[in-house]
Amino acid sequence: MDLEREVIRDIISEVSTPGGIGITMARNAVRTLLVKTCAAACSTAWAGSKPAIDLAKTVVEEKVSN
């Protein structure tokens, strides 16, 4: 799924302001918040998977060297 085209665009399209005043600024603020949230979630997921990746790497290296 393309985060930009399928998720962020839908969320941004729902942002409105009274009379459209400051709409660009409001949408940019929402976009920034979404990107930071997604980046933090992805970073945490990768950090959490590191021990499993390291273990798999060790197992593969042992099998290859034998």
PDB file of N, CA, C and O in Angstrom:
ATOM      1  N   MET A   1       0.853  -1.175   0.000  1.00  0.00           N
ATOM      2  CA  MET A   1       0.000   0.000   0.000  1.00  0.00           C
ATOM      3  C   MET A   1       0.899   1.239   0.000  1.00  0.00           C
ATOM      4  O   MET A   1       1.887   1.306   0.732  1.00  0.00           O
ATOM      5  N   ASP A   2       0.556   2.166  -0.793  1.00  0.00           N
ATOM      6  CA  ASP A   2       1.307   3.411  -0.860  1.00  0.00           C
ATOM      7  C   ASP A   2       0.755   4.369   0.186  1.00  0.00           C
ATOM      8  O   ASP A   2      -0.350   4.893   0.048  1.00  0.00           O
ATOM      9  N   LEU A   3       1.537   4.584   1.227  1.00  0.00           N
ATOM     10  CA  LEU A   3       1.099   5.417   2.343  1.00  0.00           C
ATOM     11  C   LEU A   3       0.674   6.802   1.878  1.00  0.00           C
ATOM     12  O   LEU A   3      -0.356   7.318   2.314  1.00  0.00           O
ATOM     13  N   GLU A   4       1.456   7.400   1.001  1.00  0.00           N
ATOM     14  CA  GLU A   4       1.158   8.761   0.538  1.00  0.00           C
ATOM     15  C   GLU A   4      -0.160   8.821  -0.227  1.00  0.00           C
ATOM     16  O   GLU A   4      -1.005   9.669   0.060  1.00  0.00           O
ATOM     17  N   ARG A   5      -0.342   7.926  -1.199  1.00  0.00           N
ATOM     18  CA  ARG A   5      -1.520   7.994  -2.064  1.00  0.00           C
ATOM     19  C   ARG A   5      -2.784   7.472  -1.405  1.00  0.00           C
ATOM     20  O   ARG A   5      -3.863   8.018  -1.636  1.00  0.00           O
ATOM     21  N   GLU A   6      -2.679   6.429  -0.592  1.00  0.00           N
ATOM     22  CA  GLU A   6      -3.878   5.775  -0.095  1.00  0.00           C
ATOM     23  C   GLU A   6      -4.282   6.162   1.317  1.00  0.00           C
ATOM     24  O   GLU A   6      -5.459   6.057   1.662  1.00  0.00           O
ATOM     25  N   VAL A   7      -3.363   6.595   2.124  1.00  0.00           N
ATOM     26  CA  VAL A   7      -3.705   6.897   3.517  1.00  0.00           C
ATOM     27  C   VAL A   7      -3.618   8.393   3.797  1.00  0.00           C
ATOM     28  O   VAL A   7      -4.601   9.021   4.191  1.00  0.00           O
ATOM     29  N   ILE A   8      -2.445   8.949   3.592  1.00  0.00           N
ATOM     30  CA  ILE A   8      -2.248  10.355   3.944  1.00  0.00           C
ATOM     31  C   ILE A   8      -3.188  11.258   3.145  1.00  0.00           C
ATOM     32  O   ILE A   8      -3.760  12.197   3.700  1.00  0.00           O
ATOM     33  N   ARG A   9      -3.353  10.987   1.855  1.00  0.00           N
ATOM     34  CA  ARG A   9      -4.235  11.831   1.036  1.00  0.00           C
ATOM     35  C   ARG A   9      -5.661  11.815   1.576  1.00  0.00           C
ATOM     36  O   ARG A   9      -6.316  12.857   1.631  1.00  0.00           O
ATOM     37  N   ASP A  10      -6.149  10.632   1.978  1.00  0.00           N
ATOM     38  CA  ASP A  10      -7.506  10.542   2.521  1.00  0.00           C
ATOM     39  C   ASP A  10      -7.646  11.333   3.818  1.00  0.00           C
ATOM     40  O   ASP A  10      -8.647  12.017   4.033  1.00  0.00           O
ATOM     41  N   ILE A  11      -6.650  11.236   4.666  1.00  0.00           N
ATOM     42  CA  ILE A  11      -6.696  11.963   5.936  1.00  0.00           C
ATOM     43  C   ILE A  11      -6.628  13.465   5.689  1.00  0.00           C
ATOM     44  O   ILE A  11      -7.409  14.227   6.259  1.00  0.00           O
ATOM     45  N   ILE A  12      -5.692  13.891   4.838  1.00  0.00           N
ATOM     46  CA  ILE A  12      -5.532  15.317   4.540  1.00  0.00           C
ATOM     47  C   ILE A  12      -6.802  15.896   3.935  1.00  0.00           C
ATOM     48  O   ILE A  12      -7.157  17.041   4.216  1.00  0.00           O
ATOM     49  N   SER A  13      -7.486  15.119   3.110  1.00  0.00           N
ATOM     50  CA  SER A  13      -8.702  15.629   2.467  1.00  0.00           C
ATOM     51  C   SER A  13      -9.812  15.904   3.479  1.00  0.00           C
ATOM     52  O   SER A  13     -10.734  16.672   3.204  1.00  0.00           O
ATOM     53  N   GLU A  14      -9.719  15.274   4.648  1.00  0.00           N
ATOM     54  CA  GLU A  14     -10.733  15.495   5.691  1.00  0.00           C
ATOM     55  C   GLU A  14     -10.437  16.720   6.562  1.00  0.00           C
ATOM     56  O   GLU A  14     -11.286  17.147   7.345  1.00  0.00           O
ATOM     57  N   VAL A  15      -9.245  17.277   6.426  1.00  0.00           N
ATOM     58  CA  VAL A  15      -8.886  18.449   7.232  1.00  0.00           C
ATOM     59  C   VAL A  15      -9.558  19.673   6.639  1.00  0.00           C
ATOM     60  O   VAL A  15      -9.417  19.955   5.449  1.00  0.00           O
ATOM     61  N   SER A  16     -10.278  20.389   7.460  1.00  0.00           N
ATOM     62  CA  SER A  16     -10.902  21.623   7.000  1.00  0.00           C
ATOM     63  C   SER A  16     -10.776  22.680   8.092  1.00  0.00           C
ATOM     64  O   SER A  16     -10.593  22.367   9.268  1.00  0.00           O
ATOM     65  N   THR A  17     -10.876  23.911   7.682  1.00  0.00           N
ATOM     66  CA  THR A  17     -10.818  25.016   8.631  1.00  0.00           C
ATOM     67  C   THR A  17     -11.987  25.952   8.335  1.00  0.00           C
ATOM     68  O   THR A  17     -12.495  25.955   7.214  1.00  0.00           O
ATOM     69  N   PRO A  18     -12.415  26.731   9.297  1.00  0.00           N
ATOM     70  CA  PRO A  18     -13.524  27.650   9.049  1.00  0.00           C
ATOM     71  C   PRO A  18     -13.210  28.603   7.885  1.00  0.00           C
ATOM     72  O   PRO A  18     -12.237  29.356   7.931  1.00  0.00           O
ATOM     73  N   GLY A  19     -14.026  28.556   6.874  1.00  0.00           N
ATOM     74  CA  GLY A  19     -13.843  29.436   5.729  1.00  0.00           C
ATOM     75  C   GLY A  19     -12.610  29.130   4.902  1.00  0.00           C
ATOM     76  O   GLY A  19     -12.248  29.913   4.023  1.00  0.00           O
ATOM     77  N   GLY A  20     -11.957  28.004   5.166  1.00  0.00           N
ATOM     78  CA  GLY A  20     -10.756  27.646   4.415  1.00  0.00           C
ATOM     79  C   GLY A  20      -9.529  28.442   4.815  1.00  0.00           C
ATOM     80  O   GLY A  20      -8.481  28.339   4.176  1.00  0.00           O
ATOM     81  N   ILE A  21      -9.654  29.236   5.872  1.00  0.00           N
ATOM     82  CA  ILE A  21      -8.526  30.061   6.328  1.00  0.00           C
ATOM     83  C   ILE A  21      -7.471  29.157   6.945  1.00  0.00           C
ATOM     84  O   ILE A  21      -7.771  28.373   7.845  1.00  0.00           O
ATOM     85  N   GLY A  22      -6.245  29.264   6.470  1.00  0.00           N
ATOM     86  CA  GLY A  22      -5.140  28.489   7.028  1.00  0.00           C
ATOM     87  C   GLY A  22      -5.185  27.014   6.675  1.00  0.00           C
ATOM     88  O   GLY A  22      -4.542  26.199   7.336  1.00  0.00           O
ATOM     89  N   ILE A  23      -5.936  26.660   5.641  1.00  0.00           N
ATOM     90  CA  ILE A  23      -6.089  25.242   5.302  1.00  0.00           C
ATOM     91  C   ILE A  23      -4.752  24.598   4.938  1.00  0.00           C
ATOM     92  O   ILE A  23      -4.482  23.464   5.333  1.00  0.00           O
ATOM     93  N   THR A  24      -3.924  25.309   4.197  1.00  0.00           N
ATOM     94  CA  THR A  24      -2.629  24.745   3.806  1.00  0.00           C
ATOM     95  C   THR A  24      -1.767  24.504   5.028  1.00  0.00           C
ATOM     96  O   THR A  24      -1.127  23.458   5.139  1.00  0.00           O
ATOM     97  N   MET A  25      -1.741  25.449   5.939  1.00  0.00           N
ATOM     98  CA  MET A  25      -0.953  25.306   7.154  1.00  0.00           C
ATOM     99  C   MET A  25      -1.479  24.146   8.008  1.00  0.00           C
ATOM    100  O   MET A  25      -0.694  23.379   8.564  1.00  0.00           O
ATOM    101  N   ALA A  26      -2.790  24.021   8.109  1.00  0.00           N
ATOM    102  CA  ALA A  26      -3.385  22.940   8.895  1.00  0.00           C
ATOM    103  C   ALA A  26      -3.063  21.583   8.266  1.00  0.00           C
ATOM    104  O   ALA A  26      -2.717  20.637   8.973  1.00  0.00           O
ATOM    105  N   ARG A  27      -3.176  21.489   6.945  1.00  0.00           N
ATOM    106  CA  ARG A  27      -2.876  20.226   6.266  1.00  0.00           C
ATOM    107  C   ARG A  27      -1.399  19.871   6.382  1.00  0.00           C
ATOM    108  O   ARG A  27      -1.053  18.703   6.555  1.00  0.00           O
ATOM    109  N   ASN A  28      -0.538  20.861   6.288  1.00  0.00           N
ATOM    110  CA  ASN A  28       0.901  20.595   6.454  1.00  0.00           C
ATOM    111  C   ASN A  28       1.209  20.105   7.861  1.00  0.00           C
ATOM    112  O   ASN A  28       2.039  19.214   8.043  1.00  0.00           O
ATOM    113  N   ALA A  29       0.541  20.687   8.865  1.00  0.00           N
ATOM    114  CA  ALA A  29       0.756  20.256  10.244  1.00  0.00           C
ATOM    115  C   ALA A  29       0.294  18.808  10.430  1.00  0.00           C
ATOM    116  O   ALA A  29       0.969  18.021  11.095  1.00  0.00           O
ATOM    117  N   VAL A  30      -0.848  18.458   9.846  1.00  0.00           N
ATOM    118  CA  VAL A  30      -1.349  17.084   9.941  1.00  0.00           C
ATOM    119  C   VAL A  30      -0.402  16.126   9.225  1.00  0.00           C
ATOM    120  O   VAL A  30      -0.087  15.054   9.741  1.00  0.00           O
ATOM    121  N   ARG A  31       0.050  16.518   8.030  1.00  0.00           N
ATOM    122  CA  ARG A  31       0.988  15.676   7.277  1.00  0.00           C
ATOM    123  C   ARG A  31       2.263  15.442   8.089  1.00  0.00           C
ATOM    124  O   ARG A  31       2.741  14.311   8.176  1.00  0.00           O
ATOM    125  N   THR A  32       2.812  16.490   8.677  1.00  0.00           N
ATOM    126  CA  THR A  32       4.030  16.373   9.485  1.00  0.00           C
ATOM    127  C   THR A  32       3.818  15.418  10.651  1.00  0.00           C
ATOM    128  O   THR A  32       4.669  14.574  10.930  1.00  0.00           O
ATOM    129  N   LEU A  33       2.691  15.550  11.327  1.00  0.00           N
ATOM    130  CA  LEU A  33       2.383  14.674  12.458  1.00  0.00           C
ATOM    131  C   LEU A  33       2.253  13.219  12.006  1.00  0.00           C
ATOM    132  O   LEU A  33       2.752  12.318  12.680  1.00  0.00           O
ATOM    133  N   LEU A  34       1.594  12.985  10.885  1.00  0.00           N
ATOM    134  CA  LEU A  34       1.446  11.616  10.372  1.00  0.00           C
ATOM    135  C   LEU A  34       2.791  11.006  10.015  1.00  0.00           C
ATOM    136  O   LEU A  34       3.054   9.847  10.335  1.00  0.00           O
ATOM    137  N   VAL A  35       3.637  11.775   9.358  1.00  0.00           N
ATOM    138  CA  VAL A  35       4.950  11.264   8.962  1.00  0.00           C
ATOM    139  C   VAL A  35       5.784  10.937  10.201  1.00  0.00           C
ATOM    140  O   VAL A  35       6.428   9.889  10.258  1.00  0.00           O
ATOM    141  N   LYS A  36       5.772  11.823  11.183  1.00  0.00           N
ATOM    142  CA  LYS A  36       6.536  11.560  12.416  1.00  0.00           C
ATOM    143  C   LYS A  36       6.012  10.323  13.137  1.00  0.00           C
ATOM    144  O   LYS A  36       6.797   9.517  13.637  1.00  0.00           O
ATOM    145  N   THR A  37       4.704  10.171  13.192  1.00  0.00           N
ATOM    146  CA  THR A  37       4.106   9.012  13.855  1.00  0.00           C
ATOM    147  C   THR A  37       4.480   7.717  13.136  1.00  0.00           C
ATOM    148  O   THR A  37       4.870   6.736  13.769  1.00  0.00           O
ATOM    149  N   CYS A  38       4.359   7.723  11.817  1.00  0.00           N
ATOM    150  CA  CYS A  38       4.706   6.527  11.035  1.00  0.00           C
ATOM    151  C   CYS A  38       6.196   6.210  11.140  1.00  0.00           C
ATOM    152  O   CYS A  38       6.579   5.047  11.262  1.00  0.00           O
ATOM    153  N   ALA A  39       7.030   7.240  11.093  1.00  0.00           N
ATOM    154  CA  ALA A  39       8.475   7.023  11.197  1.00  0.00           C
ATOM    155  C   ALA A  39       8.836   6.424  12.553  1.00  0.00           C
ATOM    156  O   ALA A  39       9.669   5.522  12.635  1.00  0.00           O
ATOM    157  N   ALA A  40       8.212   6.922  13.608  1.00  0.00           N
ATOM    158  CA  ALA A  40       8.485   6.400  14.946  1.00  0.00           C
ATOM    159  C   ALA A  40       8.030   4.949  15.064  1.00  0.00           C
ATOM    160  O   ALA A  40       8.729   4.122  15.649  1.00  0.00           O
ATOM    161  N   ALA A  41       6.864   4.641  14.510  1.00  0.00           N
ATOM    162  CA  ALA A  41       6.356   3.270  14.564  1.00  0.00           C
ATOM    163  C   ALA A  41       7.268   2.315  13.788  1.00  0.00           C
ATOM    164  O   ALA A  41       7.565   1.216  14.256  1.00  0.00           O
ATOM    165  N   CYS A  42       7.705   2.737  12.616  1.00  0.00           N
ATOM    166  CA  CYS A  42       8.598   1.893  11.808  1.00  0.00           C
ATOM    167  C   CYS A  42       9.941   1.695  12.499  1.00  0.00           C
ATOM    168  O   CYS A  42      10.485   0.591  12.506  1.00  0.00           O
ATOM    169  N   SER A  43      10.464   2.749  13.070  1.00  0.00           N
ATOM    170  CA  SER A  43      11.740   2.665  13.774  1.00  0.00           C
ATOM    171  C   SER A  43      11.651   1.690  14.941  1.00  0.00           C
ATOM    172  O   SER A  43      12.552   0.879  15.152  1.00  0.00           O
ATOM    173  N   THR A  44      10.570   1.774  15.689  1.00  0.00           N
ATOM    174  CA  THR A  44      10.372   0.871  16.823  1.00  0.00           C
ATOM    175  C   THR A  44      10.226  -0.578  16.360  1.00  0.00           C
ATOM    176  O   THR A  44      10.760  -1.493  16.987  1.00  0.00           O
ATOM    177  N   ALA A  45       9.506  -0.778  15.268  1.00  0.00           N
ATOM    178  CA  ALA A  45       9.332  -2.138  14.745  1.00  0.00           C
ATOM    179  C   ALA A  45      10.669  -2.727  14.312  1.00  0.00           C
ATOM    180  O   ALA A  45      10.960  -3.885  14.609  1.00  0.00           O
ATOM    181  N   TRP A  46      11.487  -1.939  13.610  1.00  0.00           N
ATOM    182  CA  TRP A  46      12.801  -2.429  13.181  1.00  0.00           C
ATOM    183  C   TRP A  46      13.693  -2.719  14.385  1.00  0.00           C
ATOM    184  O   TRP A  46      14.387  -3.735  14.419  1.00  0.00           O
ATOM    185  N   ALA A  47      13.672  -1.828  15.365  1.00  0.00           N
ATOM    186  CA  ALA A  47      14.494  -2.041  16.565  1.00  0.00           C
ATOM    187  C   ALA A  47      14.045  -3.310  17.299  1.00  0.00           C
ATOM    188  O   ALA A  47      14.874  -4.060  17.814  1.00  0.00           O
ATOM    189  N   GLY A  48      12.739  -3.543  17.342  1.00  0.00           N
ATOM    190  CA  GLY A  48      12.217  -4.731  18.011  1.00  0.00           C
ATOM    191  C   GLY A  48      12.559  -6.014  17.276  1.00  0.00           C
ATOM    192  O   GLY A  48      12.668  -7.074  17.893  1.00  0.00           O
ATOM    193  N   SER A  49      12.727  -5.930  15.978  1.00  0.00           N
ATOM    194  CA  SER A  49      13.029  -7.135  15.202  1.00  0.00           C
ATOM    195  C   SER A  49      14.523  -7.434  15.130  1.00  0.00           C
ATOM    196  O   SER A  49      14.913  -8.506  14.667  1.00  0.00           O
ATOM    197  N   LYS A  50      15.356  -6.515  15.575  1.00  0.00           N
ATOM    198  CA  LYS A  50      16.798  -6.691  15.474  1.00  0.00           C
ATOM    199  C   LYS A  50      17.294  -7.968  16.152  1.00  0.00           C
ATOM    200  O   LYS A  50      18.090  -8.682  15.541  1.00  0.00           O
ATOM    201  N   PRO A  51      16.879  -8.298  17.369  1.00  0.00           N
ATOM    202  CA  PRO A  51      17.367  -9.543  17.986  1.00  0.00           C
ATOM    203  C   PRO A  51      17.048 -10.790  17.145  1.00  0.00           C
ATOM    204  O   PRO A  51      17.876 -11.694  17.042  1.00  0.00           O
ATOM    205  N   ALA A  52      15.861 -10.838  16.551  1.00  0.00           N
ATOM    206  CA  ALA A  52      15.501 -11.993  15.718  1.00  0.00           C
ATOM    207  C   ALA A  52      16.356 -12.028  14.455  1.00  0.00           C
ATOM    208  O   ALA A  52      16.781 -13.097  14.017  1.00  0.00           O
ATOM    209  N   ILE A  53      16.603 -10.874  13.882  1.00  0.00           N
ATOM    210  CA  ILE A  53      17.448 -10.810  12.682  1.00  0.00           C
ATOM    211  C   ILE A  53      18.869 -11.245  13.017  1.00  0.00           C
ATOM    212  O   ILE A  53      19.486 -11.999  12.264  1.00  0.00           O
ATOM    213  N   ASP A  54      19.385 -10.773  14.141  1.00  0.00           N
ATOM    214  CA  ASP A  54      20.738 -11.151  14.554  1.00  0.00           C
ATOM    215  C   ASP A  54      20.834 -12.660  14.792  1.00  0.00           C
ATOM    216  O   ASP A  54      21.828 -13.284  14.418  1.00  0.00           O
ATOM    217  N   LEU A  55      19.821 -13.240  15.403  1.00  0.00           N
ATOM    218  CA  LEU A  55      19.809 -14.679  15.648  1.00  0.00           C
ATOM    219  C   LEU A  55      19.787 -15.444  14.326  1.00  0.00           C
ATOM    220  O   LEU A  55      20.535 -16.404  14.145  1.00  0.00           O
ATOM    221  N   ALA A  56      18.939 -15.020  13.419  1.00  0.00           N
ATOM    222  CA  ALA A  56      18.866 -15.685  12.109  1.00  0.00           C
ATOM    223  C   ALA A  56      20.195 -15.573  11.382  1.00  0.00           C
ATOM    224  O   ALA A  56      20.632 -16.529  10.742  1.00  0.00           O
ATOM    225  N   LYS A  57      20.837 -14.428  11.471  1.00  0.00           N
ATOM    226  CA  LYS A  57      22.139 -14.227  10.830  1.00  0.00           C
ATOM    227  C   LYS A  57      23.157 -15.209  11.400  1.00  0.00           C
ATOM    228  O   LYS A  57      23.928 -15.816  10.656  1.00  0.00           O
ATOM    229  N   THR A  58      23.157 -15.361  12.716  1.00  0.00           N
ATOM    230  CA  THR A  58      24.091 -16.273  13.374  1.00  0.00           C
ATOM    231  C   THR A  58      23.855 -17.714  12.925  1.00  0.00           C
ATOM    232  O   THR A  58      24.807 -18.441  12.643  1.00  0.00           O
ATOM    233  N   VAL A  59      22.606 -18.121  12.859  1.00  0.00           N
ATOM    234  CA  VAL A  59      22.267 -19.484  12.445  1.00  0.00           C
ATOM    235  C   VAL A  59      22.712 -19.716  11.005  1.00  0.00           C
ATOM    236  O   VAL A  59      23.295 -20.756  10.697  1.00  0.00           O
ATOM    237  N   VAL A  60      22.443 -18.764  10.127  1.00  0.00           N
ATOM    238  CA  VAL A  60      22.832 -18.922   8.716  1.00  0.00           C
ATOM    239  C   VAL A  60      24.361 -18.976   8.591  1.00  0.00           C
ATOM    240  O   VAL A  60      24.890 -19.801   7.845  1.00  0.00           O
ATOM    241  N   GLU A  61      25.063 -18.113   9.307  1.00  0.00           N
ATOM    242  CA  GLU A  61      26.527 -18.115   9.251  1.00  0.00           C
ATOM    243  C   GLU A  61      27.090 -19.443   9.735  1.00  0.00           C
ATOM    244  O   GLU A  61      28.045 -19.960   9.155  1.00  0.00           O
ATOM    245  N   GLU A  62      26.504 -20.000  10.799  1.00  0.00           N
ATOM    246  CA  GLU A  62      26.966 -21.293  11.319  1.00  0.00           C
ATOM    247  C   GLU A  62      26.734 -22.399  10.310  1.00  0.00           C
ATOM    248  O   GLU A  62      27.603 -23.251  10.123  1.00  0.00           O
ATOM    249  N   LYS A  63      25.575 -22.407   9.649  1.00  0.00           N
ATOM    250  CA  LYS A  63      25.257 -23.431   8.655  1.00  0.00           C
ATOM    251  C   LYS A  63      26.171 -23.327   7.448  1.00  0.00           C
ATOM    252  O   LYS A  63      26.589 -24.344   6.893  1.00  0.00           O
ATOM    253  N   VAL A  64      26.484 -22.110   7.040  1.00  0.00           N
ATOM    254  CA  VAL A  64      27.342 -21.909   5.874  1.00  0.00           C
ATOM    255  C   VAL A  64      28.778 -22.328   6.163  1.00  0.00           C
ATOM    256  O   VAL A  64      29.455 -22.893   5.304  1.00  0.00           O
ATOM    257  N   SER A  65      29.232 -22.048   7.370  1.00  0.00           N
ATOM    258  CA  SER A  65      30.635 -22.367   7.700  1.00  0.00           C
ATOM    259  C   SER A  65      30.852 -23.854   7.952  1.00  0.00           C
ATOM    260  O   SER A  65      31.995 -24.309   7.918  1.00  0.00           O
ATOM    261  N   ASN A  66      29.802 -24.626   8.202  1.00  0.00           N
ATOM    262  CA  ASN A  66      29.933 -26.074   8.462  1.00  0.00           C
ATOM    263  C   ASN A  66      30.012 -26.862   7.207  1.00  0.00           C
ATOM    264  O   ASN A  66      30.124 -28.087   7.253  1.00  0.00           O
TER     265      ASN A  66
END
